[in-house]
Amino acid sequence: MNTTLIGWLGAAALGLATLGSAQAAEITGAAGITGQGDMTYRLGMGWKWDKQWWQSSAGHLTGYWDLGYTYWEGGDQASGRHALSFSPVFVYEFGHGYYKPFVEAGIGVSVFSGAEAGDQKLGSAFNFEDRIGFGLNLGDTQRVGLRAIHYSNGGIKEPNDGIESYSLFYSHSL
């Protein structure tokens, strides 16, 4: 394991340790593919909000804070990139039973280990993270779903190719 990866993992662990919360925490693992066909692997930590809005027989709106580490594999220009991200995520959960479908969306920030990922030129290491996803809650402790995450610097600096990850994820409450 190289020293860059150890440094990024250490920074992620420090961020997780300092982001303590009395709310329920969950750990998430995801494997995905970029729009260019390269693999991504993501490990995340989430803290569920203790608030619910728009409660009805159809469901309710809630959310969580997400802190993630993503490894970007492949590409001729910049293989082996790392990224740390933080995002508030809104979740609409349908129904009230053991199996509850949900949709989620969020916008956050991320820092990459360089200004390129795969074959995409991001323009800067700082980027915004936009996400949308859907899935199924399995009781109160597990979630499985599909997610699309887009990263770009929002036009702060050129070039701004952006990059996406389309992934399958699994979350488990701690």
VENVEN-V542583 format. One record per residue. N is the residue number from 0. D_CENTER is the distance of its C-alpha to the mean C-alpha in Angstrom with 2 decimals. Layout:
n=N d_center=D_CENTER
n=N d_center=D_CENTER
//
This chain:
n=0 d_center=23.25
n=1 d_center=23.61
n=2 d_center=23.69
n=3 d_center=20.83
n=4 d_center=18.42
n=5 d_center=20.10
n=6 d_center=19.71
n=7 d_center=15.95
n=8 d_center=15.65
n=9 d_center=18.19
n=10 d_center=16.43
n=11 d_center=13.25
n=12 d_center=15.76
n=13 d_center=17.64
n=14 d_center=14.79
n=15 d_center=14.12
n=16 d_center=17.90
n=17 d_center=18.49
n=18 d_center=16.00
n=19 d_center=18.25
n=20 d_center=18.51
n=21 d_center=21.07
n=22 d_center=18.68
n=23 d_center=17.46
n=24 d_center=14.70
n=25 d_center=12.63
n=26 d_center=11.20
n=27 d_center=8.79
n=28 d_center=9.53
n=29 d_center=8.74
n=30 d_center=11.12
n=31 d_center=11.28
n=32 d_center=13.58
n=33 d_center=13.78
n=34 d_center=16.30
n=35 d_center=18.73
n=36 d_center=18.60
n=37 d_center=17.02
n=38 d_center=14.80
n=39 d_center=11.28
n=40 d_center=10.34
n=41 d_center=7.27
n=42 d_center=8.12
n=43 d_center=6.61
n=44 d_center=9.01
n=45 d_center=9.38
n=46 d_center=12.64
n=47 d_center=14.11
n=48 d_center=16.34
n=49 d_center=19.98
n=50 d_center=20.76
n=51 d_center=21.37
n=52 d_center=22.76
n=53 d_center=24.72
n=54 d_center=25.79
n=55 d_center=27.98
n=56 d_center=29.08
n=57 d_center=26.37
n=58 d_center=23.49
n=59 d_center=21.70
n=60 d_center=18.88
n=61 d_center=16.74
n=62 d_center=13.26
n=63 d_center=11.24
n=64 d_center=9.89
n=65 d_center=6.51
n=66 d_center=7.08
n=67 d_center=5.47
n=68 d_center=7.87
n=69 d_center=8.01
n=70 d_center=11.58
n=71 d_center=12.96
n=72 d_center=16.23
n=73 d_center=19.22
n=74 d_center=20.85
n=75 d_center=24.25
n=76 d_center=23.38
n=77 d_center=20.54
n=78 d_center=19.62
n=79 d_center=17.73
n=80 d_center=15.42
n=81 d_center=12.95
n=82 d_center=10.25
n=83 d_center=9.16
n=84 d_center=6.99
n=85 d_center=7.71
n=86 d_center=7.53
n=87 d_center=9.88
n=88 d_center=9.17
n=89 d_center=12.49
n=90 d_center=13.44
n=91 d_center=16.87
n=92 d_center=18.29
n=93 d_center=21.45
n=94 d_center=24.45
n=95 d_center=25.32
n=96 d_center=25.97
n=97 d_center=24.47
n=98 d_center=22.50
n=99 d_center=20.58
n=100 d_center=18.73
n=101 d_center=15.94
n=102 d_center=14.15
n=103 d_center=11.15
n=104 d_center=10.43
n=105 d_center=9.14
n=106 d_center=9.87
n=107 d_center=9.10
n=108 d_center=10.18
n=109 d_center=9.66
n=110 d_center=12.50
n=111 d_center=13.38
n=112 d_center=16.34
n=113 d_center=18.36
n=114 d_center=18.90
n=115 d_center=18.60
n=116 d_center=16.20
n=117 d_center=18.00
n=118 d_center=20.71
n=119 d_center=18.97
n=120 d_center=20.31
n=121 d_center=17.81
n=122 d_center=20.68
n=123 d_center=19.08
n=124 d_center=16.65
n=125 d_center=15.25
n=126 d_center=13.04
n=127 d_center=11.41
n=128 d_center=7.98
n=129 d_center=8.93
n=130 d_center=7.47
n=131 d_center=9.80
n=132 d_center=10.21
n=133 d_center=12.99
n=134 d_center=14.27
n=135 d_center=16.72
n=136 d_center=17.10
n=137 d_center=19.60
n=138 d_center=21.51
n=139 d_center=20.03
n=140 d_center=18.29
n=141 d_center=16.35
n=142 d_center=13.95
n=143 d_center=13.54
n=144 d_center=12.29
n=145 d_center=11.31
n=146 d_center=8.48
n=147 d_center=9.03
n=148 d_center=7.03
n=149 d_center=9.84
n=150 d_center=10.54
n=151 d_center=14.07
n=152 d_center=16.25
n=153 d_center=17.67
n=154 d_center=21.12
n=155 d_center=21.56
n=156 d_center=22.86
n=157 d_center=24.09
n=158 d_center=23.30
n=159 d_center=20.07
n=160 d_center=19.32
n=161 d_center=15.54
n=162 d_center=13.49
n=163 d_center=11.34
n=164 d_center=9.55
n=165 d_center=10.67
n=166 d_center=9.75
n=167 d_center=11.26
n=168 d_center=9.59
n=169 d_center=11.65
n=170 d_center=11.44
n=171 d_center=14.58
n=172 d_center=15.91
n=173 d_center=17.77
//
